[in-house]
Amino acid sequence: MDNILLSAFLAFMATFFAIPVIIQVAKEKKLFDEPDERKVHKTVIPTLGGLGIFAGFILAALLGAPQDNTNDIQYFAAASVVIFFLGIKDDILVISATKKFMGQVVAAIIIIKFGHIQLNNMYGLFGIYEIPAFAGSVLTLFTIVVITNSFNLIDGVDGLAGSLGLLTTLVFGSYFYYIGELSYAVMAFSLAGSIIGFLIYNFSPAKIFMGDTGSLLLGLINSILVIKFINVSQSNTIPLHLDASPIIGFAILMIPLFDTLRVFTYRILDRRSPFSPDRNHIHHLLLDLGNNHRQVTYICLAANIGFILLAFTLRQLGSNILIAVIMIVAMGLIGIAYFMRNKKNAARQLDEINEKQNIIKSHKILTLAGKSAEIK
């Protein structure tokens, strides 16, 4: 427990004191995120907050890792370094989606090959149990890339990605501590401490963004944590055995992961690249309904907690029934959000039409009045 608390505190302090320096340097070097028609902020804001998150996380995770089990941590740190350089280059220079994808694949291969993190059993989900090694490697690579991008794509509102990342790391970290997986608990709480230090400056109104450097790191570490969670939580030898672990893991990452899969599916069906930008993310829907940044963050955080509690409570139903229940609830909520946005847009368009008609009527009245004055 001392290692965990020390790691979380060290990560928090490192990030908390690094962020002001990063903000100052970013302003001097004009390293800003420029607003455009798709982004929700209206002013230039520094984007290198992920540098502070990375520094706090790496320092705390490596120093706090149990001395008898540091091999996994060092390979995860190596993968994190790959993601760090990938993100920092994208934040400063901007790189193509293809190069970003290839960098994520390299990081995933390090995790699978050297860190020995791999999905090898689906525990009855869709009738699948044990998975052959090659198929498991491919599925794991896909999982890591999707989760890594999910935090990158949900990072569209002040405090949102950080708050969701804090929730997921606290949940995973608490579980790993309870079952005795101290290395993973240290890693989770180290990232949680860094996120808290960052959120102080990122919560609306944000003084700095985490950028791709931070959001990709959050996604990568959460992908490691959820795969490990799925693999160990079904064991009968641990203190807290969990049925339907793949779905509980999905529920813990519900908001970023479901939103990414939904938006990717929509873009593919629309014959566009899954990485092409649009305004169909859940935070865009909630903003269009009139919510501010803090309200969007609170709503998404509350919804994610609700899905975690739902999955944990109904885990005895089994993976297939549980995933059906979760997807029905999620699609229902998204449907309501779309309905409310469309209704609001229709009302606004009607108001605009009425306003134009009133202007036309006023113009006609003034014209007639002018003609009457001329006749007199």
C-alpha beads as a LAMMPS data file, in Angstrom:
LAMMPS data file: protein, C-alpha beads

376 atoms
375 bonds

1 atom types
1 bond types

-500.0 500.0 xlo xhi
-500.0 500.0 ylo yhi
-500.0 500.0 zlo zhi

Masses

1 110.0

Atoms # bond

1 1 1 0.000 0.000 0.000
2 1 1 2.888 2.374 0.755
3 1 1 4.208 1.938 -2.795
4 1 1 0.815 2.795 -4.252
5 1 1 0.251 5.911 -2.153
6 1 1 3.809 7.089 -2.714
7 1 1 3.515 6.572 -6.477
8 1 1 0.194 8.426 -6.690
9 1 1 1.541 11.334 -4.608
10 1 1 4.813 11.529 -6.544
11 1 1 2.959 11.468 -9.871
12 1 1 0.607 14.215 -8.705
13 1 1 3.405 16.475 -7.477
14 1 1 5.527 15.991 -10.605
15 1 1 2.639 16.799 -12.927
16 1 1 1.225 19.606 -10.778
17 1 1 4.520 21.520 -10.728
18 1 1 5.443 20.693 -14.340
19 1 1 2.247 22.024 -15.953
20 1 1 2.794 25.756 -15.170
21 1 1 6.285 25.553 -16.671
22 1 1 4.883 23.797 -19.760
23 1 1 2.191 26.488 -20.130
24 1 1 4.811 29.237 -19.973
25 1 1 7.100 27.558 -22.512
26 1 1 4.169 26.788 -24.841
27 1 1 3.094 30.445 -24.780
28 1 1 6.631 31.673 -25.452
29 1 1 7.074 29.244 -28.362
30 1 1 3.461 29.753 -29.569
31 1 1 2.611 26.062 -29.309
32 1 1 -1.168 26.448 -29.314
33 1 1 -4.260 24.556 -30.399
34 1 1 -5.884 26.834 -32.964
35 1 1 -9.716 26.991 -32.880
36 1 1 -11.672 26.030 -36.002
37 1 1 -15.266 25.292 -37.009
38 1 1 -15.189 21.761 -35.513
39 1 1 -13.484 22.529 -32.203
40 1 1 -15.448 23.796 -29.235
41 1 1 -12.924 26.282 -27.819
42 1 1 -12.751 29.811 -29.206
43 1 1 -9.284 30.913 -28.104
44 1 1 -5.745 29.577 -28.547
45 1 1 -4.725 27.215 -25.702
46 1 1 -1.429 25.352 -25.104
47 1 1 -1.632 21.657 -26.014
48 1 1 1.351 20.066 -24.305
49 1 1 -0.288 19.029 -21.029
50 1 1 0.381 15.403 -21.911
51 1 1 4.085 16.094 -21.383
52 1 1 3.397 16.732 -17.699
53 1 1 1.156 13.650 -17.418
54 1 1 3.805 11.466 -19.029
55 1 1 6.597 12.795 -16.813
56 1 1 4.642 12.228 -13.609
57 1 1 3.414 8.805 -14.652
58 1 1 6.749 7.379 -15.827
59 1 1 8.659 8.687 -12.814
60 1 1 6.137 7.352 -10.293
61 1 1 5.470 4.012 -12.003
62 1 1 9.147 3.111 -12.304
63 1 1 10.063 4.212 -8.782
64 1 1 6.995 2.670 -7.160
65 1 1 7.012 -0.704 -8.932
66 1 1 7.615 -3.658 -6.576
67 1 1 11.264 -4.675 -6.714
68 1 1 10.475 -8.337 -7.316
69 1 1 8.307 -7.665 -10.383
70 1 1 9.562 -4.831 -12.584
71 1 1 9.851 -6.594 -15.945
72 1 1 6.301 -5.872 -17.029
73 1 1 6.527 -2.227 -16.005
74 1 1 9.708 -1.629 -18.005
75 1 1 8.118 -2.926 -21.218
76 1 1 4.969 -0.897 -20.617
77 1 1 7.207 2.120 -20.048
78 1 1 8.943 1.411 -23.376
79 1 1 5.589 1.300 -25.171
80 1 1 4.616 4.529 -23.393
81 1 1 7.785 6.206 -24.683
82 1 1 6.818 5.253 -28.250
83 1 1 3.371 6.761 -27.719
84 1 1 4.904 9.826 -26.070
85 1 1 7.100 10.673 -29.058
86 1 1 4.225 9.922 -31.413
87 1 1 1.917 12.260 -29.507
88 1 1 4.426 15.067 -28.975
89 1 1 5.255 15.148 -32.674
90 1 1 1.566 15.269 -33.577
91 1 1 0.919 18.067 -31.064
92 1 1 3.771 20.188 -32.408
93 1 1 4.057 19.325 -36.119
94 1 1 0.917 17.246 -36.885
95 1 1 1.395 13.826 -38.492
96 1 1 -0.802 11.762 -40.785
97 1 1 -3.335 9.248 -39.484
98 1 1 -1.319 6.460 -41.147
99 1 1 1.895 7.314 -39.276
100 1 1 -0.031 7.666 -36.038
101 1 1 -1.596 4.259 -36.585
102 1 1 1.768 2.629 -37.326
103 1 1 3.240 4.076 -34.141
104 1 1 0.350 2.651 -32.137
105 1 1 0.909 -0.759 -33.732
106 1 1 4.589 -0.668 -32.690
107 1 1 3.600 0.150 -29.103
108 1 1 1.003 -2.638 -29.136
109 1 1 3.564 -5.174 -30.403
110 1 1 5.919 -4.257 -27.533
111 1 1 3.103 -4.819 -25.042
112 1 1 2.066 -8.149 -26.582
113 1 1 5.505 -9.578 -27.378
114 1 1 7.531 -8.431 -24.371
115 1 1 4.918 -7.437 -21.794
116 1 1 2.974 -10.680 -22.325
117 1 1 -0.366 -8.876 -22.315
118 1 1 -2.690 -10.846 -24.567
119 1 1 -6.333 -11.876 -24.758
120 1 1 -6.440 -15.675 -24.764
121 1 1 -10.000 -16.358 -23.637
122 1 1 -13.336 -14.604 -24.211
123 1 1 -15.045 -16.550 -21.398
124 1 1 -18.157 -17.391 -23.404
125 1 1 -18.739 -14.034 -25.097
126 1 1 -20.503 -14.839 -28.410
127 1 1 -19.876 -18.494 -27.590
128 1 1 -16.087 -18.058 -27.711
129 1 1 -13.804 -19.404 -25.006
130 1 1 -10.106 -20.155 -25.577
131 1 1 -8.505 -18.321 -28.495
132 1 1 -5.552 -19.598 -30.582
133 1 1 -2.323 -17.698 -29.981
134 1 1 -2.210 -15.925 -33.360
135 1 1 -5.886 -14.931 -33.264
136 1 1 -5.401 -13.741 -29.694
137 1 1 -2.465 -11.563 -30.749
138 1 1 -4.474 -9.977 -33.564
139 1 1 -7.465 -9.377 -31.289
140 1 1 -5.211 -7.887 -28.619
141 1 1 -3.533 -5.565 -31.116
142 1 1 -6.948 -4.420 -32.353
143 1 1 -8.116 -3.857 -28.756
144 1 1 -5.058 -1.798 -27.834
145 1 1 -5.320 0.407 -30.933
146 1 1 -9.069 1.001 -30.502
147 1 1 -8.835 1.849 -26.791
148 1 1 -5.789 4.057 -27.376
149 1 1 -7.732 6.027 -29.985
150 1 1 -10.901 6.110 -27.890
151 1 1 -9.362 8.458 -25.314
152 1 1 -7.841 10.510 -28.111
153 1 1 -11.255 10.966 -29.754
154 1 1 -13.216 11.669 -26.558
155 1 1 -10.811 14.501 -25.681
156 1 1 -13.024 17.272 -27.028
157 1 1 -14.268 19.092 -23.915
158 1 1 -12.407 20.621 -20.969
159 1 1 -11.795 17.973 -18.324
160 1 1 -13.660 15.151 -20.095
161 1 1 -10.866 12.759 -21.143
162 1 1 -8.985 13.409 -17.908
163 1 1 -12.038 12.800 -15.713
164 1 1 -12.904 9.567 -17.513
165 1 1 -9.266 8.465 -17.341
166 1 1 -9.215 9.195 -13.620
167 1 1 -12.358 7.107 -13.097
168 1 1 -11.054 4.110 -15.058
169 1 1 -7.595 4.097 -13.454
170 1 1 -9.069 4.352 -9.952
171 1 1 -11.425 1.438 -10.656
172 1 1 -8.718 -0.754 -12.176
173 1 1 -6.142 0.270 -9.565
174 1 1 -8.469 -0.502 -6.666
175 1 1 -9.312 -3.914 -8.094
176 1 1 -5.675 -4.840 -8.745
177 1 1 -4.704 -3.743 -5.226
178 1 1 -7.502 -5.852 -3.730
179 1 1 -6.446 -9.025 -5.565
180 1 1 -2.736 -8.497 -4.953
181 1 1 -1.554 -7.425 -8.448
182 1 1 0.573 -4.633 -7.011
183 1 1 2.549 -3.788 -10.169
184 1 1 -0.636 -3.000 -12.067
185 1 1 -2.087 -1.172 -9.072
186 1 1 1.010 1.042 -8.945
187 1 1 0.749 1.727 -12.677
188 1 1 -2.947 2.619 -12.429
189 1 1 -2.586 4.892 -9.394
190 1 1 0.513 6.546 -10.852
191 1 1 -1.516 7.574 -13.885
192 1 1 -4.421 8.613 -11.644
193 1 1 -2.111 10.878 -9.629
194 1 1 -0.783 12.493 -12.807
195 1 1 -4.302 13.047 -14.120
196 1 1 -5.370 14.791 -10.896
197 1 1 -2.370 17.106 -11.143
198 1 1 -3.300 17.882 -14.749
199 1 1 -7.061 18.339 -14.191
200 1 1 -6.427 21.262 -11.851
201 1 1 -5.321 23.199 -14.936
202 1 1 -7.603 21.512 -17.477
203 1 1 -11.035 21.730 -15.886
204 1 1 -13.235 24.374 -17.509
205 1 1 -12.092 26.990 -18.259
206 1 1 -8.979 25.105 -19.365
207 1 1 -5.543 26.705 -19.166
208 1 1 -3.965 23.802 -21.096
209 1 1 -5.008 20.716 -23.088
210 1 1 -3.466 17.259 -22.751
211 1 1 -3.136 16.970 -26.537
212 1 1 -2.425 13.685 -28.291
213 1 1 0.545 13.138 -25.988
214 1 1 -1.743 12.808 -22.993
215 1 1 -4.842 11.236 -24.538
216 1 1 -2.890 8.506 -26.346
217 1 1 -1.020 7.697 -23.124
218 1 1 -4.311 7.422 -21.217
219 1 1 -5.668 5.085 -23.876
220 1 1 -2.561 2.919 -24.002
221 1 1 -2.335 2.389 -20.240
222 1 1 -6.063 1.711 -19.964
223 1 1 -5.794 -0.890 -22.737
224 1 1 -3.112 -2.707 -20.725
225 1 1 -5.181 -2.493 -17.550
226 1 1 -8.410 -3.763 -19.102
227 1 1 -6.736 -6.735 -20.841
228 1 1 -5.019 -7.714 -17.606
229 1 1 -8.342 -7.261 -15.795
230 1 1 -10.129 -9.600 -18.217
231 1 1 -7.412 -12.238 -17.895
232 1 1 -7.195 -12.329 -14.093
233 1 1 -10.699 -11.501 -12.844
234 1 1 -12.196 -14.841 -13.981
235 1 1 -9.699 -16.845 -11.930
236 1 1 -11.141 -18.785 -9.010
237 1 1 -7.945 -18.299 -6.997
238 1 1 -8.314 -14.521 -6.476
239 1 1 -10.252 -12.834 -3.648
240 1 1 -12.837 -11.221 -5.966
241 1 1 -13.855 -13.505 -8.828
242 1 1 -15.948 -11.735 -11.502
243 1 1 -18.169 -13.396 -14.085
244 1 1 -18.567 -11.717 -17.495
245 1 1 -15.201 -9.960 -17.078
246 1 1 -14.929 -8.884 -20.766
247 1 1 -18.207 -6.971 -20.453
248 1 1 -17.350 -5.473 -17.080
249 1 1 -14.073 -4.290 -18.622
250 1 1 -16.019 -2.822 -21.533
251 1 1 -18.378 -1.071 -19.086
252 1 1 -15.469 0.485 -17.168
253 1 1 -14.337 2.100 -20.441
254 1 1 -17.909 2.586 -21.650
255 1 1 -18.105 6.238 -22.660
256 1 1 -14.840 6.550 -24.635
257 1 1 -14.975 3.020 -26.072
258 1 1 -18.651 2.907 -27.047
259 1 1 -18.503 6.420 -28.501
260 1 1 -15.466 5.504 -30.619
261 1 1 -16.978 2.267 -31.932
262 1 1 -20.266 4.070 -32.683
263 1 1 -18.605 6.955 -34.536
264 1 1 -16.227 4.631 -36.435
265 1 1 -19.197 2.513 -37.556
266 1 1 -21.120 5.602 -38.662
267 1 1 -18.172 6.914 -40.690
268 1 1 -17.506 3.543 -42.362
269 1 1 -21.188 3.176 -43.296
270 1 1 -20.983 6.712 -44.695
271 1 1 -18.021 5.522 -46.821
272 1 1 -15.530 7.764 -45.036
273 1 1 -12.301 7.074 -43.208
274 1 1 -12.985 6.092 -39.583
275 1 1 -10.451 8.776 -38.617
276 1 1 -12.177 11.570 -40.581
277 1 1 -13.359 14.395 -38.271
278 1 1 -17.011 15.258 -37.658
279 1 1 -19.340 16.460 -34.878
280 1 1 -21.046 13.188 -33.982
281 1 1 -19.249 12.438 -30.718
282 1 1 -21.288 12.299 -27.533
283 1 1 -19.746 15.530 -26.246
284 1 1 -20.817 17.306 -29.445
285 1 1 -24.389 16.066 -28.967
286 1 1 -24.454 17.253 -25.370
287 1 1 -22.972 20.637 -26.281
288 1 1 -25.589 21.075 -29.009
289 1 1 -28.271 20.484 -26.361
290 1 1 -27.064 23.584 -24.546
291 1 1 -24.776 22.051 -21.904
292 1 1 -21.508 23.760 -20.999
293 1 1 -18.154 21.996 -20.667
294 1 1 -18.522 21.179 -16.986
295 1 1 -22.041 19.829 -17.471
296 1 1 -20.929 17.619 -20.382
297 1 1 -18.096 16.220 -18.265
298 1 1 -20.391 15.552 -15.291
299 1 1 -23.033 13.874 -17.480
300 1 1 -20.498 11.582 -19.181
301 1 1 -18.808 10.754 -15.882
302 1 1 -22.143 9.939 -14.218
303 1 1 -23.192 7.804 -17.196
304 1 1 -19.916 5.873 -17.110
305 1 1 -20.305 5.202 -13.383
306 1 1 -23.868 4.056 -14.050
307 1 1 -22.717 1.542 -16.668
308 1 1 -20.023 0.190 -14.320
309 1 1 -22.594 -0.352 -11.563
310 1 1 -25.025 -1.907 -14.051
311 1 1 -22.436 -4.376 -15.335
312 1 1 -21.203 -5.263 -11.861
313 1 1 -24.745 -5.775 -10.538
314 1 1 -25.923 -7.911 -13.473
315 1 1 -22.689 -9.871 -14.024
316 1 1 -24.388 -13.158 -13.061
317 1 1 -26.471 -12.932 -16.262
318 1 1 -23.418 -13.911 -18.302
319 1 1 -21.488 -12.041 -20.978
320 1 1 -23.977 -12.346 -23.838
321 1 1 -27.089 -11.181 -21.991
322 1 1 -25.132 -8.480 -20.166
323 1 1 -23.655 -6.999 -23.358
324 1 1 -27.153 -6.980 -24.896
325 1 1 -28.564 -5.097 -21.895
326 1 1 -25.711 -2.568 -21.906
327 1 1 -25.943 -1.955 -25.656
328 1 1 -29.730 -1.499 -25.516
329 1 1 -29.387 1.051 -22.716
330 1 1 -26.523 2.847 -24.479
331 1 1 -28.275 2.986 -27.859
332 1 1 -31.441 4.173 -26.145
333 1 1 -29.610 7.045 -24.462
334 1 1 -27.857 8.006 -27.707
335 1 1 -31.195 7.871 -29.528
336 1 1 -32.729 10.240 -26.978
337 1 1 -29.785 12.638 -27.364
338 1 1 -30.141 12.647 -31.175
339 1 1 -33.923 13.129 -30.902
340 1 1 -33.521 16.077 -28.542
341 1 1 -30.856 17.664 -30.734
342 1 1 -32.955 17.264 -33.881
343 1 1 -35.970 18.698 -32.068
344 1 1 -33.926 21.667 -30.888
345 1 1 -32.489 22.221 -34.379
346 1 1 -35.983 22.067 -35.910
347 1 1 -37.248 24.620 -33.379
348 1 1 -34.299 26.896 -34.117
349 1 1 -34.863 26.621 -37.873
350 1 1 -38.560 27.435 -37.365
351 1 1 -37.600 30.489 -35.325
352 1 1 -35.209 31.592 -38.089
353 1 1 -37.957 31.173 -40.724
354 1 1 -40.434 33.144 -38.629
355 1 1 -37.845 35.849 -38.060
356 1 1 -37.170 36.101 -41.808
357 1 1 -40.907 36.257 -42.520
358 1 1 -41.324 39.019 -39.945
359 1 1 -38.477 40.949 -41.544
360 1 1 -40.102 40.537 -44.988
361 1 1 -43.473 41.680 -43.610
362 1 1 -41.884 44.675 -41.932
363 1 1 -40.100 45.561 -45.155
364 1 1 -43.373 45.334 -47.125
365 1 1 -45.182 47.515 -44.582
366 1 1 -42.442 50.130 -44.751
367 1 1 -42.523 50.009 -48.566
368 1 1 -46.313 50.471 -48.652
369 1 1 -46.076 53.274 -46.122
370 1 1 -43.459 54.986 -48.254
371 1 1 -45.598 54.696 -51.383
372 1 1 -48.633 56.086 -49.525
373 1 1 -46.570 59.052 -48.383
374 1 1 -45.439 59.690 -51.982
375 1 1 -49.069 59.663 -53.272
376 1 1 -50.102 62.184 -50.634

Bonds

1 1 1 2
2 1 2 3
3 1 3 4
4 1 4 5
5 1 5 6
6 1 6 7
7 1 7 8
8 1 8 9
9 1 9 10
10 1 10 11
11 1 11 12
12 1 12 13
13 1 13 14
14 1 14 15
15 1 15 16
16 1 16 17
17 1 17 18
18 1 18 19
19 1 19 20
20 1 20 21
21 1 21 22
22 1 22 23
23 1 23 24
24 1 24 25
25 1 25 26
26 1 26 27
27 1 27 28
28 1 28 29
29 1 29 30
30 1 30 31
31 1 31 32
32 1 32 33
33 1 33 34
34 1 34 35
35 1 35 36
36 1 36 37
37 1 37 38
38 1 38 39
39 1 39 40
40 1 40 41
41 1 41 42
42 1 42 43
43 1 43 44
44 1 44 45
45 1 45 46
46 1 46 47
47 1 47 48
48 1 48 49
49 1 49 50
50 1 50 51
51 1 51 52
52 1 52 53
53 1 53 54
54 1 54 55
55 1 55 56
56 1 56 57
57 1 57 58
58 1 58 59
59 1 59 60
60 1 60 61
61 1 61 62
62 1 62 63
63 1 63 64
64 1 64 65
65 1 65 66
66 1 66 67
67 1 67 68
68 1 68 69
69 1 69 70
70 1 70 71
71 1 71 72
72 1 72 73
73 1 73 74
74 1 74 75
75 1 75 76
76 1 76 77
77 1 77 78
78 1 78 79
79 1 79 80
80 1 80 81
81 1 81 82
82 1 82 83
83 1 83 84
84 1 84 85
85 1 85 86
86 1 86 87
87 1 87 88
88 1 88 89
89 1 89 90
90 1 90 91
91 1 91 92
92 1 92 93
93 1 93 94
94 1 94 95
95 1 95 96
96 1 96 97
97 1 97 98
98 1 98 99
99 1 99 100
100 1 100 101
101 1 101 102
102 1 102 103
103 1 103 104
104 1 104 105
105 1 105 106
106 1 106 107
107 1 107 108
108 1 108 109
109 1 109 110
110 1 110 111
111 1 111 112
112 1 112 113
113 1 113 114
114 1 114 115
115 1 115 116
116 1 116 117
117 1 117 118
118 1 118 119
119 1 119 120
120 1 120 121
121 1 121 122
122 1 122 123
123 1 123 124
124 1 124 125
125 1 125 126
126 1 126 127
127 1 127 128
128 1 128 129
129 1 129 130
130 1 130 131
131 1 131 132
132 1 132 133
133 1 133 134
134 1 134 135
135 1 135 136
136 1 136 137
137 1 137 138
138 1 138 139
139 1 139 140
140 1 140 141
141 1 141 142
142 1 142 143
143 1 143 144
144 1 144 145
145 1 145 146
146 1 146 147
147 1 147 148
148 1 148 149
149 1 149 150
150 1 150 151
151 1 151 152
152 1 152 153
153 1 153 154
154 1 154 155
155 1 155 156
156 1 156 157
157 1 157 158
158 1 158 159
159 1 159 160
160 1 160 161
161 1 161 162
162 1 162 163
163 1 163 164
164 1 164 165
165 1 165 166
166 1 166 167
167 1 167 168
168 1 168 169
169 1 169 170
170 1 170 171
171 1 171 172
172 1 172 173
173 1 173 174
174 1 174 175
175 1 175 176
176 1 176 177
177 1 177 178
178 1 178 179
179 1 179 180
180 1 180 181
181 1 181 182
182 1 182 183
183 1 183 184
184 1 184 185
185 1 185 186
186 1 186 187
187 1 187 188
188 1 188 189
189 1 189 190
190 1 190 191
191 1 191 192
192 1 192 193
193 1 193 194
194 1 194 195
195 1 195 196
196 1 196 197
197 1 197 198
198 1 198 199
199 1 199 200
200 1 200 201
201 1 201 202
202 1 202 203
203 1 203 204
204 1 204 205
205 1 205 206
206 1 206 207
207 1 207 208
208 1 208 209
209 1 209 210
210 1 210 211
211 1 211 212
212 1 212 213
213 1 213 214
214 1 214 215
215 1 215 216
216 1 216 217
217 1 217 218
218 1 218 219
219 1 219 220
220 1 220 221
221 1 221 222
222 1 222 223
223 1 223 224
224 1 224 225
225 1 225 226
226 1 226 227
227 1 227 228
228 1 228 229
229 1 229 230
230 1 230 231
231 1 231 232
232 1 232 233
233 1 233 234
234 1 234 235
235 1 235 236
236 1 236 237
237 1 237 238
238 1 238 239
239 1 239 240
240 1 240 241
241 1 241 242
242 1 242 243
243 1 243 244
244 1 244 245
245 1 245 246
246 1 246 247
247 1 247 248
248 1 248 249
249 1 249 250
250 1 250 251
251 1 251 252
252 1 252 253
253 1 253 254
254 1 254 255
255 1 255 256
256 1 256 257
257 1 257 258
258 1 258 259
259 1 259 260
260 1 260 261
261 1 261 262
262 1 262 263
263 1 263 264
264 1 264 265
265 1 265 266
266 1 266 267
267 1 267 268
268 1 268 269
269 1 269 270
270 1 270 271
271 1 271 272
272 1 272 273
273 1 273 274
274 1 274 275
275 1 275 276
276 1 276 277
277 1 277 278
278 1 278 279
279 1 279 280
280 1 280 281
281 1 281 282
282 1 282 283
283 1 283 284
284 1 284 285
285 1 285 286
286 1 286 287
287 1 287 288
288 1 288 289
289 1 289 290
290 1 290 291
291 1 291 292
292 1 292 293
293 1 293 294
294 1 294 295
295 1 295 296
296 1 296 297
297 1 297 298
298 1 298 299
299 1 299 300
300 1 300 301
301 1 301 302
302 1 302 303
303 1 303 304
304 1 304 305
305 1 305 306
306 1 306 307
307 1 307 308
308 1 308 309
309 1 309 310
310 1 310 311
311 1 311 312
312 1 312 313
313 1 313 314
314 1 314 315
315 1 315 316
316 1 316 317
317 1 317 318
318 1 318 319
319 1 319 320
320 1 320 321
321 1 321 322
322 1 322 323
323 1 323 324
324 1 324 325
325 1 325 326
326 1 326 327
327 1 327 328
328 1 328 329
329 1 329 330
330 1 330 331
331 1 331 332
332 1 332 333
333 1 333 334
334 1 334 335
335 1 335 336
336 1 336 337
337 1 337 338
338 1 338 339
339 1 339 340
340 1 340 341
341 1 341 342
342 1 342 343
343 1 343 344
344 1 344 345
345 1 345 346
346 1 346 347
347 1 347 348
348 1 348 349
349 1 349 350
350 1 350 351
351 1 351 352
352 1 352 353
353 1 353 354
354 1 354 355
355 1 355 356
356 1 356 357
357 1 357 358
358 1 358 359
359 1 359 360
360 1 360 361
361 1 361 362
362 1 362 363
363 1 363 364
364 1 364 365
365 1 365 366
366 1 366 367
367 1 367 368
368 1 368 369
369 1 369 370
370 1 370 371
371 1 371 372
372 1 372 373
373 1 373 374
374 1 374 375
375 1 375 376
